[in-house]
Amino acid sequence: MAGEAANHPHEYELIINRKPHKWPKEEISGAEIKKLAGSPDDWVVNQIVDGPGEDPEVADQQFVHLDPKAPPHGVKRFTTRKPKTAPGA
């Protein structure tokens, strides 16, 4: 059974900056999200989650599960943005 799944690649849907994308693996890193979005390497990725509070940042080497059953449920959504300047920098 596991061999069969490998022969039928699954594409995962995700939304970056309000644009739909497809990704061939179940996980995607922050760096890969930036590449898909065409954002500069020094930008920040946030995963959009429903509800109050800030949307969590996704680091370059951090992976997010794209399976719709993984929390938060549904198609995963992300934004990329310029980094905030640090006070005193």
N, C-alpha and C positions, 0 to 999 in steps of 0.2 A: 504493500500500500504506500509506504513512504517513498519508494522509488517512483511510483506513478506521479505523485505530486511534483517531484523534481522535474519530470518531463513536461509538465504543464505550468510554465512560469505564470505567476499571479502578479498582476500590477496593483499597487495600492494607490489610492487617491489621497491627495492632500491639497490644501489651499495655502498659497503663500501670497501675501499682499493682495488678497481677494482674487487671485488668478488660480484656476485649477491646474494641477500637475499630476503626473503619474510617476510612480517610482517602482522599480522591479524587485526591491527587497522589503522585508517586513520592518526593518529598522532604517532610520536615516539619522545622520549626525547633523549638528548645528552647522558645521562647515559645508556639508552637502546641501543643506537648505539654502545657504547663502549663494552657492554656485547656481542652483536651480533658479533662484530669484534674480541672478545677475547683480547681486549686491557686493560692494567692496568687502575685502577680507576683514577689515577692522570694524565692521558693523556688528550690531547685536541682534540675535534672534530671540523672539519671545513666542511661546506657545499660547494661543488664545484659548482661555477656558471660561466657560460661563460662570456667572456669579460674581459676588463682590471680591475686592482684593486685586492685587497686581497680577498680571499674566507672568508666569515663570519664565526666566531666561533659559535658553538652551545653549550650553557651551559648545565650542567647536568639536571637542572629542566626546560630547555627551550624545547618547543615542535615544531616540524616541520610537516607541512601537507604533506602527501605522495601522495595525489591525483595528477595524472599527469596533471590535468587542473589547479592546483594551481601553482602560480609562484614560482620559475622558472619552466616553462612548461616541461613536460616529466618526465622520471624516475629520482628521486632525487639521487644525488651522494654525498658521504662523504669520508673524509679521517680522520684517527686518527694519532696522532703524539705525541712524547715526548714534554712536555712543554718547552718553551724557558726559560732559566734562566734569572731572573731579574737582571739588573745591580746593583752591590753593594750588592747582596744577598750572 
